[in-house]
Amino acid sequence: MLKEIIEFAKNPTYEEHVPIGNTDKIKYILKLVVLAFSLSIVLSIIIASLETIFGFELGKHAMDVFLDNYPVVYLFLFAVIGAPLLEELLFRGPMIWFKESKVFPFIFYILTIAFGFMHITNYEMNTQTILLSPILVSPQLSVGLLLGFTRIKFGLLYAMALHAMYNLVLTGPIFLFKLLDIPIE
């Protein structure tokens, strides 16, 4: 699987995966969730290390602001249902229009980069955040690549499902802790 993703990343082409059953697709998607989450953990550790080593002050994260202002159930609804639907329609949906085009690889990476950099809004905007933005959004860029791969190989609904499962893994513990009134900090 990893080799297939790397080959795809080198030259994205709109070629659907060899037809396999839904059970096999779901197993593949679950493996992609593990890969996406693993990449995000490694990249987040690097980001946190850089913050500590260089004393970067990135301000309050959007997740904290969201939780301060809205009930935790909204986090679940937005992260696991709303964002996957809207973001996949916006950033992976248009790929179909370019499936026969020579510019498909360019479009694929434009949409993937736009998806990643849209997430810079999770941070307070200042010069430091803007300069560090390629590093700060690296988890979203890597997940965006996997979501694009999934969209091409299995279809838009599977990309939405991967996105929802990924967001559930990230926000599920926060949701449970808040629901059970367990302090997170």
Secondary structure, 3 states (H helix, E strand, C coil): CHHHHHHHHHCCCCCCCCCCCHHHHHHHHHHHHHHHHHHHHHHHHHHHHHHHHHCCCCCCCHHHHHHHHCCHHHHHHHHHHHHHHHHHHHHCHHHHHHCCCCCHHHHHHHHHHHHHHHHHHHCCCCHHHHHHHHHHCHHHHHHHHHHHHHHHHHCHHHHHHHHHHHHHHHHHHHHHHHHCCCCCC
